[in-house]
Amino acid sequence: MIRMLASSVLASAALLAAAGVSAQPNGAYVATPAAAPTKSVLMTRDTAWQVRDGAYVVSNAPMREMAACQLVARSAGALTGFSANGQAFDAAQLDACNAKAKGGKTMVAKTAAAPATAN
């Protein structure tokens, strides 16, 4: 009985190893910033994003995909990629996300719209 249990545990470990370490768990979000991360952890509200291979990763976030993307962009700056549950955002979704980015288009447009006074 113990041998059978041990062999099934080893077989499970082998299958997990074959699947790869970088495989995304169900519910995972991956945000790839344009600039290299400077911290090993990024906090957005109550979610701690860990840095892995130059991207912010969280296995479970209590929010919608777009909200998660925008929160990371607001804290980390523009993103070059974002995926939720293994599905990458398309260009339009990524643009909508990056509209909230720290130093992004929205911030520049507001600054440029204010005319300088000559007085």
N, C-alpha and C positions, 0 to 999 in steps of 0.2 A: 504494500500500500504506500509506504513512504517512498520507495523507488519510483512508483508510478507518479506520485505527486511531484517529486523532484524532477523527473524527466519532463513533465508537462510545464513546470515553471521554466526550465531551461529552453523548452521549445517556444514558449511565449516570449522569453527574452530575445531569442534569436529572431523571431518575427518582428519584434519592435525595432531591433537593431537594423534589420533589413529595410524597414520602412524609412529609416533615415532620421537623424536627429533634428533636421530642420523642418520636418513635416509639421504643418500647422495643426494644433488641436482644434476640435470643433468649437466654434465660438471665438476663435482667435482673431485679433486685429493686429495688423502690421503697418506701421507708418514709417516711410523712408524720408527723412529730412534732406533738403538740398544741401545744408551745411552739416558737417560731421557733428554728432552729438558731443557735448562737453561734459555731460553728467551721466552716471550709470543708471540713474532713475529719474523719470519725469513724472511729476504728480499733476493730474488734472482732476479737479474736484476730489472725489474719493477713490480714484483709480491710479495705481502705481504702474507705470510703463517701464519695463526693463529694456536696456539696450542689448541687442544681440545682432552681431554682424552689421553694425552701422545703422540699425533700424530700431525704432521703439516697438516693443511687442507686449501685448497683454493677452492672457488666455481667456479672460471673461470680463466684459465691461457692462455695467448696468445702464446702457444707453443705446440709442440708435446708431447705426454706422456713421451717418453724416455728422451727427453731433460729436461722436468720438473723434472723427477726423478733424473737425473744426477746433475742438479743444486742444488737440496736439499742435495743430498749425498755429493757434493763438499763442501757445507757450514756446514752441520750438522754432517757429518760422515756416516758410513755404515748404511744402512736401513735393517730392518728385514721384511718389507712389503711395497708395493706400489700398489695403485689401482687408476684406472681412469674410471670414469663413472660407478663405481660399479664392474668393472672387475679387479681382482687382477692379478698382474704380476706373471708369473710362475718362476721357479727357474732360468732358463737361462736368462730371461729378468732381473730379480733382480741381477744376477751376473754381467750382462753387465752394469747395472746402478751403482752398487757398485764399479766397476772398476775405476770410477771417484771419489770415496769417499775420503774425507779428511783422510789421514793416511791409505788408503786402500791398496790393493794388488799392484797396479801400483806404488805407492810411495815406498813401501818396495822393489819391484823388482829393481827399478832404484838405490836405495841406496846399495843394496847387489851386484849389478853388477860392481860397481866401486871398483877396487882393491886398497888396501892401499899400499903406497910406503914406502920402508924401509929407504930411505935417510933421 
